[in-house]
Amino acid sequence: MSETAGQTGLRAGATAVVNEAYSFACMRCGHGWEQSYEIEHHTDAAGHEFVLYVADGKVVPSPLSKPTCQNCDGHVVRIMRPGRVESARNAAHRPHRVPPPAGPVEAPKADGEAEEQGAAGQDGPEHHHWHLSDLLHPFQRKAS
């Protein structure tokens, strides 16, 4: 997320420049954007260190202190690592993979249909008529 640049290209008085990039998402309107910053480290006349955030060649307020949505001017903005907005946009435009439809499925036959087929001489799977007692049999205890 950050990268320290050498002494080349510094503004007057800057001792170092760090490049930072962030992704932003507005929780109010849903707008998302990404921005890169050059963070210039300076020392004032009294010896106190301070930084300047530079975006697109202009000094801007720190995006971490009070980010503002570029779309609705809202201040409830989520800050994320770089690339998050772009990956979400790519995912939204990627075709969704739909599983292929299942093959033909044979519907179960009603009790009357199975008996009619058996009477007509058609061989088919033997049909067993279940009773509630058959289903409960494994759970019944033997009397001692």
N, C-alpha and C positions, 0 to 999 in steps of 0.2 A: 504494500500500500504506500510505502514511502521510499524515497530514493534521494540520497544526498548528492547534490551536484558539486562540482569543483568550484573554484573561484572565478570561473569564466561567466560572464553575463550577469554579474551581480549589480544591483542598484548601489548608488553611493552610500557607503557606510554599512552595507550588509556584510556580515562575517561568514554566512553560509546560507545556502538555499536548499530546502527540502521539497520535493515534489510529492504531493498527496492527491489522491483521487477518491471521490466518494459517490455513492449512489444515494438518491433521495426519493422518498415516496410520501406524498401528502396523504394524511389519514382523513382529511376533510373531503377532498374532491377526487382522490385516487391518481392524481398526476404523478408521473415518475420522470426523473431526469438524472443525469450524471454530470459531474463537474470536476475538472482538474484544477489544482491550486499550486502555486509556487509559494512556499512559506519562507519568507526572508527573515533571518535572525539578525537583529541589530543591537547595538549598545548605545544608550543615550549619553549625554555629557556627564551625568552623575554616575555613570557606570552600571546603570540598571539595564537588564536585557529585556527586549520586547520583540515581538514578531509582527510582520505584516503579511496578510494573505493577499495574493495577487491572482486574479482570474482574468484571462483574456487580456492581459496587459494593464488591467486596472486594479488599484488597491480596493479591496472589499472587506466588509466585516467578516469576522470568523464565522464559518458555516456551522461551527459546533456550539456557539453561544446562543443564538436565536435564529435558527434557519427559517426562511420564509418561502412559501410555495410560489413558484413563478407563475402559476395559473390563477390561484384564487387569493393570494396573499395570506393564506392561513399559516399558523405557527405550530400546528401539530404535525410535525414532519419527522419521519423515521429516517435515520442515517444508517446506511449499510456499507459494506465493503464494495469496492468498484466492480462493475460488471453485473450486478444483480438486476438492474433495470433492463439491460440489454438482453440478458438470458431469459427474463420473463417475456420480453417482447418476442424473442425468437420462438419460445415455446408456444406463444399465442398464435403465431403464424404458421407453425409446423402442422402438417396434416395429422389429425388424430388417427391412431391405428385402431381399426375396428376389427375384432376377431371375426373370422369367417363364420357364416351360419352353419349350424349343426346339420348333419345329414338327416335323411328321413327317419322319423321315429314312428314305430308301430304303436298305435293306441291300444290300451288294454280292452279286451272284449267283455261285454256284460255277461252275466251268468247264462242267460237264455240263449245268446249267440253261440256259446261254446257247446251247449247241449245240442243245438240244432246242427252244428257242424259234425259232431260225433254221430248223430243219427243219419246224416247224409253220407257217411262213409269217408269223410275227410279226416285224415290223420293230422293231429295237432298235439301240442303239449297237453299233458294230462292236467285237468283243472281240479284243484283241491278247494273245497268249500271249508273255510275256517270257522270254527265256533269260538266263542269267548273262552270256554274252558280249555280249548287247545292252546290258546295264547297264554293263559295263566298257569298252565301245568308246570312249567319250570320253577315257578315261584311258590308252589304249594309244598308244605312240609308233610312228611310222612308221619302218621301217628305212631307213637312208640308204645 
